[in-house]
Amino acid sequence: MIAVVPVRAGALPAGALETLAEAGGRALVVGEGTEQAAGSLLEDAGAVRLTRLEAGAFAPGRFARALGPLVSVEDVVLLPASPDGRDLAPRLAAELDRPLLAGAIRVGPGGATVVAMHGAQNVELSVDGPFVATLLPGARSPAPRRPGAPTPGVELSEPSPAPGEGPADAEVLGTLDPDPSAVDLSEAGRILAAGAGLPGEELARLFALGERLGAAVGATRVVTDAGLVAHDRQIGTTGVSVRPRLYVAFGVSGAAQHVGGLGEPDHVISVNLDPSCPMMAMADLAVVADAGATLRALAARLEERAGG
Ligand SMILES: Cc1cc2nc3c(=O)[nH]c(=O)nc-3n(C[C@H](O)[C@H](O)[C@H](O)COP(=O)(O)OP(=O)(O)OC[C@H]3O[C@@H](n4cnc5c(N)ncnc54)[C@H](O)[C@@H]3O)c2cc1C
């Protein structure tokens, strides 16, 4: 099995580390800035075997044409189910004339477990032969699952020549920076989260703060069930799995079903009246204070700074 990780400007997509781990530590990094991206993978994943294909700006048709011969000997080709991974995987499957198992949470030599009905059901799919699959970001930990994997030692190949022509790709007219408050939560590097301890009337302020800090806004199930924040912003085992570097919790107790979808943020800040709740226990900075008042004070301080 090999992971194919599409990268843009040296940046790894969501789920790159998990995909590499699921593939037993072997990956082909393709796109623009592969040296930098491969360096990040090596730093975060340790012993792995990487090859690179420096192929320029993302073009799934062209990439698939170039990748086909390089991965055709692999029984399973696994991509992260990031936006680019989801674009590239079906084209690569067509190029290799193989079935595509999309949205998997586990992948093995004979098939995969894929998520169906918006996460309500796991379906076991068996395949008699080679296939392509995508792995949902957050479906597993980035640590290797099988003992002995990943492959000991590091083998970093020279970049292969850029791929030539391929099937028609969409013409890119421009690239817009994402609106951080609306960005797919699973890809957000910074998240501000609303729990039941943050009054509903403060949510607009939380979204405004998110925009200012370049952070996405998420919520607990109590908040989404109350209809205060859309369900696609719910973090947890029955919501979205996230992997932010910074997570700031306003009035979140830290129930197992919530933190189960939180990954391992580098920094956790929690604002809560209860100093002994689980969210405060896992915080690097635990602020014992009213969530609404703290949010208002933070917004006012940023306003002051911006003013002068
Ligand atoms: C099958 C199942 C699946 C679930 N899936 C999910 C899921 O995917 N995601 C999820 O989030 N939950 C999920 N839950 C619900 C989960 O168990 C918790 O009920 C939920 O996460 C709690 O949300 P909360 O922290 O906002 O609320 P609470 O647990 O009610 O916590 C509120 C917190 O706010 C603090 N607080 C109160 N007032 C203030 C104030 N003025 N200032 C500061 N702090 C204050 C309190 O001390 C408390 O810690 C699931 C439950 C089940 C049974």
Ligand as a Chemical Component Dictionary entry (heavy atoms), coordinates in Angstrom:
data_LIG
# 
_chem_comp.id                   LIG 
_chem_comp.type                 NON-POLYMER 
_chem_comp.pdbx_formal_charge   0 
_chem_comp.three_letter_code    LIG 
# 
loop_
_chem_comp_atom.comp_id 
_chem_comp_atom.atom_id 
_chem_comp_atom.alt_atom_id 
_chem_comp_atom.type_symbol 
_chem_comp_atom.charge 
_chem_comp_atom.model_Cartn_x 
_chem_comp_atom.model_Cartn_y 
_chem_comp_atom.model_Cartn_z 
_chem_comp_atom.pdbx_ordinal 
LIG C1  C1  C 0 -24.122 9.248  21.543 1  
LIG C2  C2  C 0 -23.678 10.638 21.906 2  
LIG C3  C3  C 0 -22.924 11.330 20.977 3  
LIG C4  C4  C 0 -22.479 12.633 21.274 4  
LIG N1  N1  N 0 -21.725 13.310 20.357 5  
LIG C5  C5  C 0 -21.272 14.530 20.672 6  
LIG C6  C6  C 0 -20.435 15.256 19.767 7  
LIG O1  O1  O 0 -20.131 14.809 18.653 8  
LIG N2  N2  N 0 -19.991 16.467 20.154 9  
LIG C7  C7  C 0 -20.310 17.030 21.360 10 
LIG O2  O2  O 0 -19.855 18.154 21.636 11 
LIG N3  N3  N 0 -21.096 16.369 22.217 12 
LIG C8  C8  C 0 -21.577 15.145 21.907 13 
LIG N4  N4  N 0 -22.392 14.508 22.790 14 
LIG C9  C9  C 0 -22.825 15.234 23.982 15 
LIG C10 C10 C 0 -21.779 15.221 25.068 16 
LIG O3  O3  O 0 -21.916 14.059 25.855 17 
LIG C11 C11 C 0 -21.931 16.443 26.002 18 
LIG O4  O4  O 0 -23.246 16.482 26.481 19 
LIG C12 C12 C 0 -21.627 17.774 25.318 20 
LIG O5  O5  O 0 -20.390 17.729 24.654 21 
LIG C13 C13 C 0 -21.552 18.864 26.379 22 
LIG O6  O6  O 0 -21.501 20.111 25.747 23 
LIG P1  P1  P 0 -21.070 21.396 26.580 24 
LIG O7  O7  O 0 -19.690 21.217 27.069 25 
LIG O8  O8  O 0 -21.374 22.561 25.718 26 
LIG O9  O9  O 0 -22.157 21.441 27.737 27 
LIG P2  P2  P 0 -22.059 21.049 29.340 28 
LIG O10 O10 O 0 -21.508 19.696 29.455 29 
LIG O11 O11 O 0 -23.388 21.354 29.830 30 
LIG O12 O12 O 0 -20.956 22.026 29.852 31 
LIG C14 C14 C 0 -21.135 23.403 29.936 32 
LIG C15 C15 C 0 -19.860 23.950 30.566 33 
LIG O13 O13 O 0 -19.973 25.357 30.643 34 
LIG C16 C16 C 0 -19.488 25.780 31.920 35 
LIG N5  N5  N 0 -20.164 27.030 32.205 36 
LIG C17 C17 C 0 -21.445 27.254 32.600 37 
LIG N6  N6  N 0 -21.681 28.558 32.694 38 
LIG C18 C18 C 0 -20.548 29.184 32.359 39 
LIG C19 C19 C 0 -20.171 30.544 32.253 40 
LIG N7  N7  N 0 -21.025 31.539 32.505 41 
LIG N8  N8  N 0 -18.903 30.832 31.879 42 
LIG C20 C20 C 0 -17.997 29.841 31.624 43 
LIG N9  N9  N 0 -18.302 28.538 31.713 44 
LIG C21 C21 C 0 -19.575 28.227 32.070 45 
LIG C22 C22 C 0 -19.831 24.667 32.861 46 
LIG O14 O14 O 0 -18.973 24.686 34.000 47 
LIG C23 C23 C 0 -19.591 23.446 31.983 48 
LIG O15 O15 O 0 -18.268 22.999 32.090 49 
LIG C24 C24 C 0 -22.839 13.228 22.517 50 
LIG C25 C25 C 0 -23.578 12.495 23.436 51 
LIG C26 C26 C 0 -24.000 11.234 23.127 52 
LIG C27 C27 C 0 -24.810 10.472 24.147 53 
# 
loop_
_chem_comp_bond.comp_id 
_chem_comp_bond.atom_id_1 
_chem_comp_bond.atom_id_2 
_chem_comp_bond.value_order 
_chem_comp_bond.pdbx_ordinal 
LIG C1  C2  SING 1  
LIG C2  C3  SING 2  
LIG C2  C26 DOUB 3  
LIG C3  C4  DOUB 4  
LIG C4  N1  SING 5  
LIG C4  C24 SING 6  
LIG N1  C5  DOUB 7  
LIG C5  C6  SING 8  
LIG C5  C8  SING 9  
LIG C6  O1  DOUB 10 
LIG C6  N2  SING 11 
LIG N2  C7  SING 12 
LIG C7  O2  DOUB 13 
LIG C7  N3  SING 14 
LIG N3  C8  DOUB 15 
LIG C8  N4  SING 16 
LIG N4  C9  SING 17 
LIG N4  C24 SING 18 
LIG C9  C10 SING 19 
LIG C10 O3  SING 20 
LIG C10 C11 SING 21 
LIG C11 O4  SING 22 
LIG C11 C12 SING 23 
LIG C12 O5  SING 24 
LIG C12 C13 SING 25 
LIG C13 O6  SING 26 
LIG O6  P1  SING 27 
LIG P1  O7  DOUB 28 
LIG P1  O8  SING 29 
LIG P1  O9  SING 30 
LIG O9  P2  SING 31 
LIG P2  O10 DOUB 32 
LIG P2  O11 SING 33 
LIG P2  O12 SING 34 
LIG O12 C14 SING 35 
LIG C14 C15 SING 36 
LIG C15 O13 SING 37 
LIG C15 C23 SING 38 
LIG O13 C16 SING 39 
LIG C16 N5  SING 40 
LIG C16 C22 SING 41 
LIG N5  C17 SING 42 
LIG N5  C21 SING 43 
LIG C17 N6  DOUB 44 
LIG N6  C18 SING 45 
LIG C18 C19 SING 46 
LIG C18 C21 DOUB 47 
LIG C19 N7  SING 48 
LIG C19 N8  DOUB 49 
LIG N8  C20 SING 50 
LIG C20 N9  DOUB 51 
LIG N9  C21 SING 52 
LIG C22 O14 SING 53 
LIG C22 C23 SING 54 
LIG C23 O15 SING 55 
LIG C24 C25 DOUB 56 
LIG C25 C26 SING 57 
LIG C26 C27 SING 58 
# 
